[in-house]
Amino acid sequence: MPAPIRLRELIRTIRTARTQAEEREMIQKECAAIRSSFREEDNTYRCRNVAKLLYMHMLGYPAHFGQLECLKLIASQKFTDKRIGYLGAMLLLDERQDVHLLMTNCIKNDLNHSTQYVQGLALCTLGCMGSSEMCRDLAGEVEKLLKTSNSYLRKKAALCAVHVIRKVPELMEMFLPATKNLLNEKNHGVLHTSVVLLTEMCERSPDMLAHFRKLVPQLVRILKNLIMSGYSPEHDVSGISDPFLQVRILRLLRILGRNDDDSSEAMNDILAQVATNTETSKNVGNAILYETVLTIMDIKSESGLRVLAINILGRFLLNNDKNIRYVALTSLLKTVQTDHNAVQRHRSTIVDCLKDLDVSIKRRAMELSFALVNGNNVRGMMKELLYFLDSCEPEFKADCASGIFLAAEKYAPSKRWHIDTIMRVLTTAGSYVRDDAVPNLIQLITNSVEMHAYTVQRLYKAILGDYSQQPLVQVASWCIGEYGDLLVSGQCEEEEPIQVTEDEVLDILESVLISNMSASVTRGYALTAIMKLSTRFTCTVNRIKKVVSIYGSSIDVELQQRAVEYNALFKKYDHMRPALLERMPVMEKVTTNGPAEIVQTNGETETAVLETKPPPSGLQPANQANDLLDLLGGSDITPVIPTAPTSKPATAGGELLDLLGDLNLTGIPSITAYNKNGLKIDFTFERSNTNPSVTVITIQASNSTELEMTDFVFQAAVPKTFQLQLLSPSSSVIPAFNSGTITQVIKVLNPQKQQLRMRIKLTYNHKGSAMQDLAEVNNFPPQSWQ
Amino acid sequence: YYRYASLYFCCAIEDQDNELITLEIIHRYVELLDKYFGSVCELDIIFNFEKAYFILDEFLLGGEVQETSKKNVLKAIEQADLLQEVSTSNFSGLSVSMV
């Protein structure tokens, strides 16, 4: 059979192919030739054939039938064969093939070969693709070579050892004695690889780390020599001697200095020296500076050094090369938690990066900007961020919007500013706002009582022009439903009130309902809003009735159900309609944890469907409250409706924590409200920062008798000018001997700031009999209601 | 990655590696190729891909730089090439030891 074509011929031929099909044909023909040649066990040309096979493998064609041939090449005595054989092994074989274990013996022999280049080949292959079995078998050989006097082999053995340790960490101990003199090397190659080996050992094992800490002074000395020594053409890169070695030493120093004061102190000088003396005109210098900054940040360096590091990063941000800016932003993101003030100084540069053309840089600048927002700079930052929201790519808009909401919530200087910001976000990026933002916004708006008129007016104007952005339309419909009467009556303090008639309002809501752009959820919001307006508006009730009955036969099941229920409301339960569709009360504040997490909502603030539910359930406890009224006999005391126990007891605890999160824990003295027959009830007070007329009282009931009290129920009533809300108690059993307490939270809304008075009724079972008691609490401290 | 005329040299690194020094490594490798082939171009690499691999194996091992001196890397490659020529011309087992 004719001699197989040379590699170059093959490459040339394949390159002349003009189509994929032609190329495939050529390759298949050649593969067939190669396969028959392999079958014939042709030793002379095996090397050439495998080389051709490797080329075809690189192009993406299957070449697994060549694996065994590679092994035969490795076993051959010719250097050329071995070279190609090992290359083929590295390219075609990996741990998953069973064949690779057959190599072990070959490699073992070659590791002891008389020619260093063959030994080098073997070490290289082992270091690149050795599996853990192979490493275990051959680790001894590698260790021997680590101690040889040949520096060419020593450096390869060191890196091979690194690979062995990565695969089989238990063998690390074996290499320990060989590392004793590693750092005394003069040869940069060996020095470099030794540092890599030490780094790997220290990263893997804390014992090794402690053991090698004593090398810090030596490393510092080496680094110093590198910087100070003169020009050495061999290792020089753009005027800096051996940057690769410098960077590696800095990295090892970083690992050794972490959490260790002494080492860190030894390094301070050299780090400062490197930071100030390195040339920054080329990338090389910047690479070294970058590594230095990372090291300074990670070890326990003194604050002057840290400021220096952050300033270097700030300089990086002004660099023209976008790689360097990217790297700077990433590092600043890591350090902003710990060195917040220093990073603040570079805020303006970071904000400028928002306008960069590169997408990765913009993203990092955005994240960093959010991390830097605080109470002082929130107005300016928000302006920049809103502008960014306008102009950025769609994939950012969702994250940016969530970030803006979070930041606004935390640092809003005034309610009006907060609402304005939210409006701006809704109008510019409305369709990208996350779904969970809508209930949050609604709750926020409800809580800013004085801004209702302003808010509803602005929202109305916003959707008048364009109602395609779903979240905006949802929030707007909800608000119009709640506060439509304010809109129509034209009372707005913050802005020029606009003249709107009831019909116009209904027009816009109806168009939302009809429009094809509205999602099903949005339509639900709109329908409920229209329904609520039936109690707020006076002249258009018939129109509303008509609209609602149309949707009684809607295809959308959700809408149909709502419409039918509302219809029923008009027909059979008209007397209940005003009570059911009353204004929503001030909602509890629910803290959001972050854009990615699901927001816990109070049972009352969930989707609009549930809006009609709580009032009906409130009707049953009304009977209980009536009993209370009878018992108390007072006529100026309104009954309180405890929230339906549908809110799970688990969330009561969570809400408590949320409440405590934003409450003002100034020292309002707590009082003992009741103390009789071994039952003691203490009141502790907190005032809310965001709503000064809300007082939160936490009651703690404890039992000093020898028997526990079960089925404990606490009820309270307040004068008419107050509103009371009672949350679920932590349990209904008070253990004896003061060993535990029941806690329950009461929220009192006191808009007129009158003196707080309360009547309480307690019922419980004790010593087998039912007990009950009434008491009046008058000793509230003035700070709790003023 | 680094772009040299029509060629892109890409390198994948872990997240704790220094990105900027990696760029230097790429640049150093290209310099080595340049020195070896004498003003390297795309065709050189295509037709001599196995040599490109050999140079890479002398410069990096297991993902780390093993020799920081350009001179030493090129010397090692030269010696190995010589060995290859000797062995092919002799067409017999090799026992020449060149340290």
Interface residues (C-beta under 8 A of the other chain):
Chain A: L7 R8 I11 R15 A51 L54 Y55 M58 Q77 K78 F79 T80 R83 I84 L87 S114 T115 Q116 Y117 G120 L123 C124 G127 C128 N150 Y152 K155 K156 L159 C160 V162 H163 H188 G189 H192 T193 V196 E234 H235 V237 D242 P243 F244 L245 V247 R251 N283 V284 N286 A287 I288 Y290 E291 L294 N323 I324 Y326 V327
Chain B: N18 E19 L20 I21 L23 E24 I25 R28 I46 F47 F49 E50 Y53 F54 D57 L61 G62 E64 V65 Q66 E67 T68 S69 K70 K71 N72 A76 Q79 A80 L83 Q84 V86 S87 T88 G93 L94 S95 V96 S97 M98 V99
